[in-house]
Every structure is written in structure tokens, then in C-alpha cells.
Amino acid sequence: MRIRSLFVGSFLAFSVAYPVFAEGTFPPAEVDVFATGSGFSVTINGVDYLGLLSDSQTTVGRSGPISEATEGVPVPVPTGSCGVCQTTVADSDIDCWTPGSGGPGARREVHTEMLSLNMCGAIGMYTVCYLAGQPASVALAGVSGAAYYANTFGEVEAQNLTGDAANDFPANSLWAIRGVVTFDPAPPSTSGVFVTDRSILMMLNDIRALPPDDAYVVEAAGGVLEGGRGAACGALPAPLFDAGLPGGPLVGQINSGAQHFGIPALGTIGIIVMTLGLLLAGMWLLWRRRRTLTA
């Protein structure tokens, strides 16, 4: 799979505190559990909501190492307790990207699946959550919207093209996130459960361990033309539909929060500074959006 430098449109914040695996060779298949946090912005029925979400038990399954020459075959990925997740992941499962376009057949990679993402936080009178994997399935089933569920897949690809396992790192990572947004209590005239019909592409370059062990900027990439789905594939803003109302009407969108960072274990002051930066960036982006709408 080819990972290119793409036009960066909007940004979705997604901050990750990972444990550490030794650098060098891609590790064996495993389920990773770690903490995540995000500055997050959505619009529902014309009202903008911006705040901080977090999840102390984000869970990801990753395959053992494979190569570009064999990636067309579905690769086993451990799924832990996720009852709706796929037990195999192939390139064809990853939205917006063309299978087999990653260069030499010897190039090594790892396939990933989001088993549980359950980032929640208080925004005004509401508890707002951004979900993927099992939590997203449960939320959709609660409003008879199970048919809207889609799994979230990703990939980690070695920058080295020779297949030398000792040089799997640095590597590039991407996620095609299929998220669900929930509000409790539900905003007026809604079910409180909202789903997007497209993936949001998140890219993280130059990682040096799995799970990543340092701070990295991850770009929500727009203008993706691979996969035959046009420039909108993977980009923000992403439309939100009400999963609990007849016909799934369009009610808003996932806007942008800020840039997406992987973070090492930070002290309290570092986390506060990063959080304030994410909020300020998100507020600035919302101001630009409103200015554009009123121009």
C-alpha cells in the first residue's frame, strides 16, 4: 500500500498515550490497550459543540508482519472481546486505499483493527462520545441502527522497501476510522446517536515502535483519490446522520478539532498545555468556519 504526502484539509484531534515495544522488527500479533484523548468538534442541527474526550481503555488488534506480496490474502488479527470485529483484515477492507499499491512485494507491513474506542467527555449539559468498534455497535443497536455499523481498519507500513526485518522502523501508519457520535441526553428532535457514511483517514508517519512510543503529528488527510471514490474519501468535515430516526436524516457533521498527536507519558503540566493548544486550535477552526458561512 502506497502512503503519500497528501493535502491536509481539516484536522480531527486524537491523542494517544502508548506503552512501548522495542524498536527494530515489527512485533508478533497482539492486542494493545492504551489511553486516548481528543479535542473534538461536531455540529448538530446548526449548533457547534467543542470539548475534550478521553478513553482509558482504547483497544487495538494488530496482525503479525506480512509483506506487500501477500497482503491480498486476509491476515488474522486478534480481536479480544470484540464480538462484532473481523478476525482477519485485508487491504481491501481499508477504505480509500487501493490494495497492492504499496511498492515492492518484499515491503513489510502490519494490519490493524480498532476493537474498542470509547472517548467521552462533558460538553455543556451533554456527555458526548466518539465511538468505534464494539462500543459503536452497542450504541447503534440501542436505537435499532445496527445496519449502520462498520468496522475500523488500518495499516502500518515499513518505510524500508527491501523487506529487511531488522529495519521495519521507521514506519508509517494510517487509520480509516468509521466513527459513531453519541449525545446524552439527546439534543432536541434527535435520537442522540449519529453515524457518518464515510471513513476519516488519519495518518501517522515516522513511528519507531509498535505501539508508538513518542510524540507524532497525525494528519487527517483530504483530497484522497485512491480507491476510485473521489476527493471526498477520507476527508473532513464528515456528514452525520441520525441513526435512530426513520431514513437516517442528515443532522450535522464532524467538523475538526485540532491536529492529531501521539503522545508519550506526559506530566500533568504537559497534558494541560497540550489540551489548551488543542482547544484553541479547534476554536480557531470553528471561527473560520462561521466566518466562511457568513461571508
N, C-alpha and C positions, 0 to 999 in steps of 0.2 A: 504494500500500500504506500503510495507516494504522499508525503506530508510536505506541503509547500508553504512559502510565505504568502499569506492571504491578506486581503483588505480587511482591516479591523473596523467594524461598524460600532454597534453599541457593546456594552460590557455587562455581564452578569457576574456578580461577586460570588466567590466560592472559596473560602479559606480553609486550608487543611492542615491539621497537626498530625503528622505521621510518625509511627515507630520506624526503626531503622533496620534494613537488611544490608549485609555487606556489599560493597561495590564490586564490579568486575563482571561477573556472569549473571544472566537472568536466573532468579531462584526457581525452585520447583513450584508446582501448582499449590495454591494456598488461599485461605480466606483471611482477609485483613480487616481488623476492626479499629477505628480511629475516630477522633473528634473532628467535626467540621463546623464552620460558622460562615455567615454571609450577610453582607449588606444587600437588601432585596427590595425591589420596587415593582409594583403591579398597579394597573388601573382597572377598576371595576365600576361599570355604569357611570363613567366620567369622573370618578373620584380616584385620586392618586394616593397610594399607600406606600410608605417607605420606612423600613426599620431593619433590625438585626435579627437573624435567625441562627439557631445553633442545634447541633445534634452530637451527643457524646458517644454514640454507638453506630456511626456510619459503617456499613459493611460492604466489602467488595470481594468478589471472587475473581481469581486470575488463573489462567492456564499455565502449564509449563511452557518452556521455549519451543517454538516451531520456526519454520522458515517460509519465505515467500513462495518457495516451490511447492509447499504442501498446504498452504493456507486455504485452498478451496475446499478442503475436507473439514467438516465441523470438528472443532477441538474441544475435548472435555474441559469443563470449568466447574470447580466445586461450588455448590450453591447453599451450603449450610442449611438453615431452617427455612429458606425461602421456597414456599410451595408453588409459586407461580413463575419462578425463574427457569430459564432454559439450562439444561445440563451440558449443552455444547454451544459454542459460538463460532461462527464463520464470518469472513469479511462481508458476505452478502447481508448479514444481519445489521451491519453498521450503516446507518443512513448517510446519504450524501457522498459516499466514497465508493469508487469503482473497485471491485475485487481484482486482485492480481496486478495492480498498477504501481507496486512499490519498488520496482527496480529488480536487481539481480535475484535469482532464485535462492542464493545462499544467504541472503539477508535474514537476520533473526528477529523474531517478534514474539509478543505475548498478547493474548486476547483477554479482555476483562468484561465483567458484568456487574452492574450496581444491584446488589442484593437488597439493601435497605438504606434509604436516605429519608430522614425524618427530621428536617430542620424546622424548628418552630420558634416563635417569639411573639411578644406583645407589640401590637401596633394600634395605639389608641385603645378603644374598647374591645378590640378583636385579638384573638390568638390566631396568628397566620402561620401556615406551614407550607413548606415546599417539599414534595414527596417524590420518591421514585422507588422502584422495586416493590417489595411486599407491602409497605405502608401505603403506597399509591393504589395498589389493588384493593386493599381493605377499604380505603376511603371511597373509591368508585363503587364498590359493591354495596356500600351503605346507602347510596342514592339510586340504586338499580342502574348504575352506569358501567358495569363490569366490561361491557363490549368496547369501551374506550381505552382499556388498559393496553399499554405497550411496554415491553422491556427496554432497559437502557444498557447499551453496549459500548465498548471502547477497545482501544488497542495501544500497546506500547511497542515502538519500533526502534531497533538499533540504528544509530547514525552510521555505524561501520557497515560497509557493503560486502565484506569478504566472507562473512559467516564465522569469523573468529570469536568463539565463545568467551575468550578472555577479554574481549573488547566490546561486550554488549552495551556498555555505557561509555559515553553519554548516549541517551536515547530520547525520543520524542513520544509524547502521549497525547491521545485525543479521546474525548467522550462525545457520543451523540445522545444527549440527555432527553428522555421523554418524561417530563415532569407533570405533576398534579399540584394545584394550589388549593388549599382549604382555608376557610374563614370560620371561626366560632366566636360569637353567634354568626349566622349567615347574614350578609348585608341584605337590605330590603329588596324584595322581589327576586331573590336568588335562592339556590339550594345550599350555597356555601362551598360547593365542590366544583372546581373548574379545571378543565383539561385543555392542553394545546394539541393541535393536529400535526405538529412538526417537531423534529428534534432540534435542540440547540447545541451547536458544536462548540466544545471547549477544548482548547489546545494548550499543552504544556510542553515546552521544549527544554532540552539540555538537562534532563533529570539524570542523576548519577547513582541512584539506588532504587530498589523496589522493596517497600513503598518509599517514595521520595523523602529525603532527609534534610532538605534545605529549603530556602525561600525561592520561589519561582513565580514569574508572571504567566498567567494563562489567559489567552485571548479568546473571546467569543467572536468567531470569525464569520464575516459576511461575504457575499459575492462568490459562494462556492458553486462551481459549475460541474463538478464531477457527479456521476451517478444519474445524469440526464434529468435532474429535477429543477434546474434553473437557479438563478441567482439568489432566490429567497431561501434555498435549502440551508438550514443550519443557522440562519441569521436572527438577530433581534431587531425590533421587537417581534414577539411571537403572539399570535392571537389566542385568546382564552374563550372557551365555550363553556356554558353551564351544563355540567354532566347530569344534573338531576332534574332538568326541565325538559318537557317534550320537544324533540327536534334538536336539542343541544344548541340553543341560540348563542350567537356571539355577544359577549358581555364586556369584553375588555382585552387586555394584553399584558404579557410580561414585558416590562419596559427595559430597564437597565439598572444596575446598582452601581457597580464600580468595576475596577479590574479584579481579576481572579488570581488569588495568591495561594501557593502552597507555603505553609509556614512551619518552621521548627518550633520546638518548645520555647515559648516566649515568656518573659516575666510579665507581671500584671501591668506595669507601665507600658511595655511594648505593645501588649494587646490593646490597651486603651488608646494609644496613639494610632495604631493601625485601624481600629474601629472608627475613630473620629475621621480619619482620612477617607475611609470607605463611605461614611455618611455624607461628608462634604462633597465628595465626587458625585454621589447619587443625587444630592440636592441640586448640584450644578447642572447635571444632565436633565433633570426634570424641569429646571428653569428654562433651559434651552428648548426643550420640547414644547413647553407652554408658549414661549416666545414665537416659535415657528408656527404654532397653531393660530396665534392671534395676529401674525404678520399679514 
